[in-house]
Amino acid sequence: MTSYGTDWKSLIQNYRNYLRFERKLSANTIEAYLHDLEQFRIFIAKEHGDLLPSEITEKHIEAYMASIYDLGVEATTQARSLSGIKSFFHFLLVAEVIEKAPTEFTEAPRTKRKLPDILSVEEIDAIIGSIDLSEPQGHRNKAMLETLYSCGLRVSELISLRLGDLFFTDGFIRVIGKGNKQRLVPISDAAKHNIELWLEQRSLQKVDPKYADLVFLNRNGRKLTRVMVFTILRDATAKAGIQKQVSPHTFRHSFATHLLEGGANIRQVQEMLGHESILTTEIYTHLDRTHLRHSMEEHHPLK
């Protein structure tokens, strides 16, 4: 039996530590989990008084889910809330506070997966080609967009990329993803070339020693912000005449889709994107119906 207390306050504090040190989740993710759990705790206290976490049953979970449904909470938010509650009771199970999770058979509401816009290869080329290399930061901006697309990076991964993560001789870069997990991702020749041009320009500007090991810097020689990358991409998109809503995530999604259309295995795409679960990859790697039809016509054994 665990040495943890049995009350909500003690268990939630230990759960917080579990999320931080064992799951290695970000501070924002931890706070989101704890917020959803707190809403559930308040509901239990209001409806059932001093009921302990170990006394919660499946009926309590279902009653709570019904209550937030009646409030008109969106299905995606309902699903997220249930996910947070399930995570808490999984922790209690691992910590031997409970012998069986009351959430085991509770199903999340079905949600519609909204797939973001994807860009064609021609649209990607147009956006990257719209960068004016005569501008002071032109080579940096082009190198960033080339890298963002050719490696399928998250914007946080892009701005944290370090000089020591570049293995151009081998054709890879090292990416530090969520939970501080590392992965090696192939990089295109175009991205390598543009990074090299940028690094030549970078060597001529003043660099803050604190950020000297970062590949991409702002004009003050310091780390770029996420907002700055969004702004650069937004301006390039407008200049290219693309009407779609485009963000760094759009580049990442397009990267995954183009890989699958080119015949890549979904497991390979999962590894390159740095997804822990292949279910997440399936959301990103949506193929349009035209490609699926052509693929089926080409490979179906009964054609």
Buried (B, 14 or more C-beta within 10 A) or exposed (E): EEEBEEEBEEBBBBBBEBBBEEEEBEEEBBEBBBEBBEBBBEBBEEEEEEBEBBEBEBEBBBBBBEBBEEEEBEEBBBBBBBBBBBBBBBBBBEBEBBEEBBBEEBEBBEEEEEEBBBBEEEBBBBBBEBBEEEEEBBBBBBBBBBBBBBBBBBBBBBBBBBEEBBEBEEEBBBBBBBEEEEBBBEBBEBBBBBBEBBBEBBEEBEBEEEBEEBBBBBEEBEBBEEEBBBEBBEBBBEBBEBEEEBBBBBBBBBBBBBBBBEEBEBEEBBBBBBBEEEEEBBBBBBEEEEEEEEBEEEEEEEE
